[in-house]
């Protein structure tokens, strides 16, 4: 089969012919139809310091996908060949304390597809039956292909009640953009998003942001009066992984405000702890998706009318994967889909 492989420990990825994966007794083999490019894939492509300490080439990359079941193991009973599916990209042990307590997203032995084991940028992918998620007829395969980051956004927003609240999002990458759409749909009062990328800020406006702010040119507090925000934001979603953005968020929060950290911040990030202590802020880290409560909520949001189609800005046949990666690298895009 054809697959996109991080074959060598250097910049780039390569399309290669590799053996088809075999389907075990409790596994499902998926014929991939659509994949989406994640920031993680870009780190791997560029072979940056994170990729160098995390990956051991060769490995098939990619973890955002949709496809059709090609084969089921002999013990599989819940799924049939021809069924359209996506799946959770974190393979868990099932036996650690967190797994047995129903907190599988915090498994201490998680293996990520496309990073720690072969991933989805291939004609076929094999996953455990328990990782499979069926796609409803009303959900397009393009949208199903990025359920992974959609789930990150849903998990983050569901940490705290945002109905009627003033919401600040720092970082207009795909997860930040998805958070705008979700926040608008479930009726946050004001949704303000900051970034330095005007293309993505324009896209955020189209997805429902009340105010978009290029933080290089403007300040957050400048718009408090216009938005009738008295003292600060109720909920903050830090999606940028930028220390300065986090500090701007901390200084813009109302007393008793709540913050979710999803962006991966540099280890040497310094923050003004007074903003957390004296304001009584709650700060929560988020990783991945709750298995599988987050997936259920994703389905229900889309079935209830949440439209994510505007976030898809580019589609490429897999033969043009290099162009697709160039577009993602430019930052002048939303979600980029590759069709197999």
NORUR-V620151 format. One record per residue. N is the residue number from 1. OMEGA is omega in whole degrees, -180 to 180 (none if undefined). Layout:
n = [N N]
omega = [OMEGA OMEGA]
This chain:
n = [1 2 3 4 5 6 7 8 9 10 11 12 13 14 15 16 17 18 19 20 21 22 23 24 25 26 27 28 29 30 31 32 33 34 35 36 37 38 39 40 41 42 43 44 45 46 47 48 49 50 51 52 53 54 55 56 57 58 59 60 61 62 63 64 65 66 67 68 69 70 71 72 73 74 75 76 77 78 79 80 81 82 83 84 85 86 87 88 89 90 91 92 93 94 95 96 97 98 99 100 101 102 103 104 105 106 107 108 109 110 111 112 113 114 115 116 117 118 119 120 121 122 123 124 125 126 127 128 129 130 131 132 133 134 135 136 137 138 139 140 141 142 143 144 145 146 147 148 149 150 151 152 153 154 155 156 157 158 159 160 161 162 163 164 165 166 167 168 169 170 171 172 173 174 175 176 177 178 179 180 181 182 183 184 185 186 187 188 189 190 191 192 193 194 195 196 197 198 199 200 201 202 203 204 205 206 207 208 209 210 211 212 213 214 215 216 217 218 219 220 221 222 223 224 225 226 227 228 229 230 231 232 233 234 235 236 237 238 239 240 241 242 243 244 245 246 247 248 249 250 251 252 253 254 255 256 257 258 259 260 261 262 263 264 265 266 267 268 269 270 271 272 273 274 275 276 277 278 279 280 281 282 283 284 285 286 287 288 289 290 291 292 293 294 295 296 297 298 299 300 301 302 303 304 305 306 307 308 309 310 311 312 313 314 315 316 317 318 319 320 321 322 323 324 325 326 327 328 329 330 331 332 333 334 335 336 337 338 339 340]
omega = [175 178 174 -171 164 -171 -175 179 -180 -179 176 168 -172 173 -176 170 -180 179 174 177 178 -177 179 -175 -177 -175 179 178 -175 170 -174 176 -178 173 178 -178 180 175 177 179 179 175 -180 178 -177 -180 -180 -174 178 -179 -178 -179 -174 -174 172 -179 3 176 173 -176 175 179 176 -170 167 180 -177 -179 180 -175 176 176 -172 180 -178 -178 -172 -175 -178 175 -180 -180 180 -174 162 180 177 -175 178 178 -174 -179 180 -173 -180 -177 -178 178 -178 178 180 179 -173 180 178 176 -177 178 -178 172 -179 177 -179 179 -179 176 -175 -171 -165 179 -176 179 -179 177 176 178 171 179 -176 180 -176 175 -179 -179 179 -177 -177 -179 -178 178 178 179 179 -178 176 173 179 178 174 178 176 180 180 178 -178 -177 -178 176 -177 177 180 -179 179 -177 174 -171 175 177 175 -178 -178 168 -177 -179 175 178 177 179 175 -178 180 -180 177 -175 -177 164 162 -177 174 174 179 180 180 176 174 -176 -176 178 -177 175 175 178 178 178 179 -179 173 179 176 -180 174 -175 169 -170 174 -174 -169 178 -179 -173 178 -173 180 -177 -180 -177 -179 174 -172 -171 -179 -177 180 -177 176 175 -180 -175 -171 -173 -178 -176 179 178 179 -180 176 176 -179 -179 -177 -176 174 176 -178 -179 -175 -177 172 176 175 178 -178 -175 175 -177 -178 -180 176 178 176 -175 178 -180 178 -173 -173 175 -179 -177 171 -179 -177 173 179 177 175 -176 173 -178 1 180 179 -180 177 -179 176 179 -175 177 -179 178 -180 174 177 -177 -180 -173 -177 -178 177 -177 -177 174 -180 167 -175 177 179 -175 -179 177 179 179 177 179 179 179 -178 -176 -179 -175 167 174 180 -176 173 -177 -176 none]
